[in-house]
Amino acid sequence: MNDEKVSKWWSKPLLRSRPLKAGDRVAVVTPCWGGPAAFPHIYEAGKNQLETLFELELVEMPSALRQPDWIDQNPAARADDLMQAFSDPSISGIIASIGGDDAIRLIPYLDLAVIRDNPKAFIGYSDPTALHFACLKAGVRSFHGPTLMSGFAENGGMSPLTRRSFRRAVFETSPIGVLETATEGWAIEHSDWSDPENQQRPRQRKPSEGLRLLRGRGSATGHLLGGCAEVLEMLKGTPWWPPLDYWENAILFYETSEEKPSETLVLRWMRNFASQGILSRISGILLGRPGGQMSDAQKKAQEAALLRALDEVGLHDLPVITDIDIGHTDPILTIPYGAVATLNCEPASVTILEAGVHLES
């Protein structure tokens, strides 16, 4: 990574990409796990949804469809795909095929100056959280949202809310506004990807009761910063972890994966945020609907662990809202990193005050 090409890392406000439009070429990258080769029918379902619903042309980068073992052994090639996608002027956006657990291995191979010089919408969640923090360091806005194989490839077709939120965030130039909740219900059923017939069968859903206030009153405003809890743990202490002042007045959005971390782990992780001085700097917290078909008891235990960590450092009034539809759930909202948002406690709501992309001149 050539630091000389960028005058200042961690700069704000973030550079925004131009809005996507019908006919644009969008690159698919596989920066984590080789899911497209492991489950090609899931990949093709997501590709079809992207091309049909949004009229985008999908460009498969050289390593995107390689076998999982090859992907695992070649982090430099995965990084090269990203660099090619960012630097290619014919490509307007980039989407991760799927998550995984080792995008952190790309740190030695990415040139952040390439990202800085070619701001584009990069979209994904879970392990791609690491790459969102690379974009943050480069000073470029990216989007915590669906991957091609999870979200776009939802059984029976892309969920209406996932579809609307994605279009709102990366196609439209007006402020995103109040985040919707999952009126169609959220998926509570695990789908076996090894059975292609499941792709045509919509998953069982549970009615959503909307956002829920855990703590706080009034409102809080700040820039959105966060991602998958397990990946944030891998990022701590690396060159892609933001300096303390970057967290000032941030709204931390935070979601756990299908691994269903225990309340003990969540407490330890939050204590680390506290010991770094991050919790005392942020203006509020948004908890995502947890992944992994977690029981109500497990979910409440996670929430209690977070509140305990706040109490331990005297943050008894920090606003905390839960059950936002991000990350390892479905529907999946698309959230722009660095966008200014307001968290309202009564009634619980989240309003993003700016557009995800910039208005073309």
C-alpha positions in Angstrom: 0.0 0.0 0.0 1.5 3.3 -1.1 0.7 5.9 1.6 2.3 8.7 -0.4 -0.6 8.8 -2.9 -3.1 9.9 -0.4 -2.7 13.2 1.5 -4.6 12.1 4.6 -6.1 8.8 5.7 -9.4 8.6 7.7 -10.6 11.8 6.1 -14.2 13.0 6.4 -16.7 13.5 4.8 -16.3 10.4 2.7 -16.1 10.5 -1.0 -19.3 9.2 -2.6 -19.7 7.2 -5.8 -22.1 8.3 -8.5 -25.6 6.6 -8.4 -26.0 3.3 -10.2 -28.4 3.3 -13.2 -29.8 0.7 -15.5 -27.2 -0.6 -17.9 -24.2 -0.1 -15.6 -21.6 -2.7 -15.3 -21.1 -4.0 -11.7 -18.3 -6.3 -10.7 -18.8 -9.4 -8.5 -15.8 -10.3 -6.4 -15.2 -13.2 -4.0 -12.9 -11.7 -1.3 -13.7 -14.2 1.4 -15.1 -17.8 0.8 -15.5 -19.5 -2.6 -19.2 -19.8 -2.3 -20.1 -19.3 -6.0 -18.2 -22.5 -6.9 -19.5 -24.4 -3.9 -23.1 -23.6 -4.6 -23.4 -22.4 -8.2 -27.2 -22.5 -8.3 -27.4 -20.0 -5.4 -24.9 -17.8 -7.2 -26.9 -17.9 -10.4 -30.1 -17.1 -8.6 -28.5 -13.9 -7.1 -27.0 -13.0 -10.5 -30.4 -13.3 -12.1 -32.0 -11.1 -9.5 -29.4 -8.4 -9.8 -29.6 -8.4 -13.6 -33.4 -8.7 -13.9 -34.6 -6.4 -11.1 -32.0 -3.7 -11.5 -31.0 -4.0 -15.1 -27.3 -4.2 -14.3 -24.6 -6.1 -16.2 -22.7 -8.4 -13.9 -18.9 -8.6 -14.6 -17.3 -11.6 -13.0 -13.7 -10.8 -11.9 -11.0 -13.4 -12.7 -11.1 -15.2 -9.3 -14.8 -14.8 -8.5 -15.8 -18.3 -9.6 -12.7 -20.2 -8.5 -13.0 -23.3 -6.2 -13.1 -22.6 -2.4 -9.7 -24.2 -1.8 -8.1 -22.1 -4.4 -9.7 -18.9 -3.0 -8.5 -19.8 0.5 -4.9 -20.2 -0.7 -4.8 -17.0 -2.8 -5.6 -13.9 -0.9 -3.4 -11.8 -3.2 -5.5 -12.8 -6.2 -8.7 -11.9 -4.3 -7.2 -8.5 -3.6 -6.1 -8.1 -7.2 -9.7 -8.6 -8.3 -10.8 -5.8 -6.0 -8.0 -3.5 -7.3 -9.0 -4.3 -10.9 -12.7 -3.6 -10.2 -12.0 -0.3 -8.5 -9.5 0.9 -11.2 -11.6 -0.2 -14.3 -13.4 3.0 -15.5 -16.1 0.8 -17.2 -17.2 -0.7 -13.8 -19.6 1.5 -11.7 -20.0 -0.7 -8.6 -18.7 -3.8 -6.8 -20.6 -6.4 -4.9 -19.3 -9.3 -2.8 -20.5 -12.7 -3.8 -20.7 -14.0 -0.2 -19.1 -13.6 3.2 -16.6 -15.9 5.0 -14.0 -15.4 7.7 -10.7 -14.2 6.3 -11.0 -11.0 4.3 -8.6 -9.6 7.0 -5.9 -11.5 5.1 -6.2 -9.0 2.2 -4.6 -6.2 4.3 -1.1 -6.6 2.8 -2.3 -6.7 -0.7 -4.7 -3.7 -1.1 -3.6 -0.3 -2.3 -6.0 2.1 -0.6 -4.9 4.9 -2.9 -6.6 3.0 -5.8 -9.8 3.0 -3.8 -9.4 6.7 -2.9 -8.8 7.6 -6.6 -11.7 5.6 -7.9 -14.7 5.9 -5.5 -17.3 3.3 -6.2 -20.2 1.7 -4.4 -18.8 -1.5 -2.7 -21.7 -3.6 -1.2 -21.7 -6.6 1.1 -22.0 -7.7 4.8 -20.5 -10.2 7.2 -16.8 -10.8 6.4 -16.8 -7.9 3.9 -17.0 -5.7 6.9 -13.2 -5.7 6.9 -13.2 -4.3 3.4 -15.7 -1.6 4.4 -13.1 -0.4 6.9 -10.5 -0.4 4.2 -12.8 1.9 2.3 -13.2 4.1 5.4 -9.5 4.5 5.8 -9.2 5.4 2.1 -12.0 8.0 2.6 -14.6 6.4 0.4 -18.2 5.5 1.3 -19.2 1.9 0.9 -22.5 0.1 1.8 -23.3 -2.6 4.4 -25.9 -4.5 2.5 -26.8 -7.8 0.8 -24.3 -10.0 -0.9 -25.1 -11.7 -4.2 -25.7 -15.1 -2.6 -27.4 -13.8 0.6 -30.0 -11.2 0.0 -30.1 -11.1 -3.8 -30.5 -14.9 -3.9 -33.1 -15.1 -1.2 -35.3 -18.2 -1.6 -38.3 -17.5 -3.9 -36.8 -14.1 -4.9 -35.3 -11.0 -3.4 -37.4 -9.7 -0.4 -39.3 -6.5 -1.2 -37.7 -4.5 1.6 -34.2 -5.7 0.6 -34.9 -4.6 -3.0 -36.3 -1.2 -2.0 -33.5 -0.4 0.4 -30.8 -1.3 -2.1 -32.3 0.9 -4.8 -32.8 3.7 -2.3 -29.2 3.6 -1.1 -27.3 3.2 -4.4 -29.6 4.4 -7.2 -31.3 7.5 -5.8 -29.8 10.9 -5.0 -32.3 12.2 -2.4 -31.8 11.6 1.3 -32.6 8.0 2.3 -34.9 9.1 5.1 -36.6 6.9 7.7 -35.5 3.3 7.5 -38.3 0.9 6.9 -39.0 -2.2 9.0 -39.8 -5.7 7.7 -43.6 -5.6 7.2 -43.3 -8.8 5.2 -41.8 -10.5 8.2 -38.3 -11.8 8.7 -36.9 -15.2 7.9 -36.6 -17.6 10.8 -35.9 -20.8 8.8 -32.5 -22.1 7.8 -32.4 -23.2 4.2 -30.2 -26.1 3.1 -28.2 -24.7 0.1 -27.2 -28.2 -1.0 -30.7 -28.9 -2.2 -31.4 -26.8 -5.3 -35.2 -27.2 -4.9 -35.1 -25.1 -1.8 -34.2 -22.1 -3.9 -37.8 -21.9 -5.2 -39.4 -22.3 -1.8 -39.8 -19.1 0.2 -38.5 -19.4 3.8 -40.9 -19.3 6.8 -41.1 -15.8 8.2 -42.0 -14.3 11.6 -44.0 -11.1 11.8 -41.8 -8.1 12.7 -42.8 -5.7 15.5 -40.5 -3.0 14.2 -37.7 -1.3 16.0 -37.5 -1.6 19.8 -36.0 0.9 22.3 -33.6 -0.8 24.8 -32.4 2.4 26.5 -32.4 6.1 26.2 -34.6 9.1 25.5 -34.7 12.0 23.1 -32.5 11.6 20.0 -28.9 11.2 18.9 -27.2 12.2 15.6 -24.0 11.0 14.2 -22.2 9.2 11.3 -22.9 5.5 10.8 -20.1 3.1 11.6 -20.0 -0.6 12.4 -20.7 -4.0 10.9 -20.5 -7.6 11.8 -19.4 -8.1 15.5 -17.1 -11.0 14.9 -15.3 -9.3 12.0 -14.9 -6.1 14.1 -13.0 -8.2 16.6 -10.6 -9.3 13.9 -10.1 -5.7 12.8 -9.2 -4.3 16.2 -5.5 -3.4 16.3 -4.9 -3.7 12.6 -4.0 -0.9 10.1 -7.7 -0.7 9.1 -9.0 0.0 12.6 -10.0 3.7 12.9 -8.3 6.1 15.3 -10.2 7.1 18.4 -11.3 10.5 17.2 -12.9 8.9 14.2 -15.5 7.4 16.5 -16.5 10.8 17.9 -20.3 11.1 17.8 -20.6 8.0 15.7 -23.7 5.8 15.7 -22.4 2.3 16.1 -24.4 -0.3 14.1 -23.6 -3.8 15.3 -24.9 -7.3 14.4 -23.9 -10.8 15.2 -23.6 -13.7 12.7 -25.1 -17.2 12.4 -22.4 -18.3 14.8 -24.6 -17.0 17.6 -21.9 -15.6 20.0 -22.7 -16.0 23.6 -23.6 -13.1 25.9 -20.1 -13.7 27.6 -18.4 -13.0 24.3 -20.5 -10.0 23.6 -19.7 -8.6 27.0 -16.0 -9.1 26.5 -16.1 -7.5 23.1 -18.0 -4.5 24.4 -15.6 -4.1 27.3 -12.9 -3.8 24.7 -14.8 -1.0 23.0 -15.1 0.6 26.4 -11.4 0.2 27.2 -10.4 1.9 23.9 -12.6 4.8 24.9 -14.9 4.2 22.0 -18.2 3.7 23.9 -17.7 7.1 25.6 -17.3 8.8 22.3 -20.3 7.4 20.3 -23.7 9.0 20.3 -25.9 5.9 20.1 -26.0 2.2 19.2 -28.2 0.3 16.6 -28.4 -3.5 17.2 -29.1 -5.6 14.2 -31.5 -8.5 14.3 -29.1 -11.4 15.3 -28.3 -14.1 12.8 -28.5 -17.9 13.3 -32.2 -18.3 14.3 -31.3 -17.2 17.8 -33.8 -17.9 20.5 -35.5 -15.0 22.3 -33.6 -16.0 25.5 -30.3 -15.9 23.7 -31.2 -12.5 22.1 -32.1 -11.0 25.4 -28.9 -12.3 26.9 -26.9 -10.6 24.2 -28.8 -7.3 24.8 -28.3 -7.5 28.5 -24.5 -8.0 28.0 -24.3 -4.9 25.9 -26.2 -2.9 28.5 -24.0 -4.2 31.3 -20.9 -3.0 29.4 -22.5 0.4 29.1 -23.4 0.5 32.8 -19.8 -0.4 33.8 -18.5 2.8 32.2 -21.4 4.9 33.5 -23.3 5.2 30.1 -26.7 4.7 31.6 -28.5 7.0 29.2 -26.8 6.2 25.8 -29.6 5.6 23.3 -29.8 1.9 22.1 -32.3 0.7 19.6 -32.5 -3.0 18.5 -34.1 -5.2 15.9 -32.9 -3.2 12.9 -32.9 -5.4 9.8 -29.2 -5.5 8.9 -26.7 -8.2 8.3 -27.4 -11.9 9.0 -31.2 -11.7 8.5 -33.7 -11.2 5.8 -34.8 -8.7 4.7 -31.4 -6.9 4.7 -31.3 -3.1 4.7 -28.5 -1.3 2.8 -26.7 1.1 5.1 -24.2 3.7 3.8 -21.1 4.0 5.9 -20.3 7.5 7.2 -23.8 8.8 6.4 -25.2 11.1 9.0 -28.3 9.6 10.7 -30.6 10.4 13.6 -31.6 7.8 16.1 -35.0 8.7 17.7 -36.0 7.0 21.0 -39.7 7.7 21.2 -41.0 6.2 19.0 -37.9 4.1 18.0 -36.8 5.0 14.5 -33.7 5.7 12.4 -33.5 8.5 9.8 -30.6 8.8 7.4 -30.3 12.5 6.6 -28.4 12.3 3.4 -28.2 10.3 0.1 -25.9 7.3 -0.1 -24.5 8.5 -3.4 -23.7 11.9 -4.8 -25.8 13.9 -7.3 -24.2 13.8 -10.7 -23.5 17.2 -12.3 
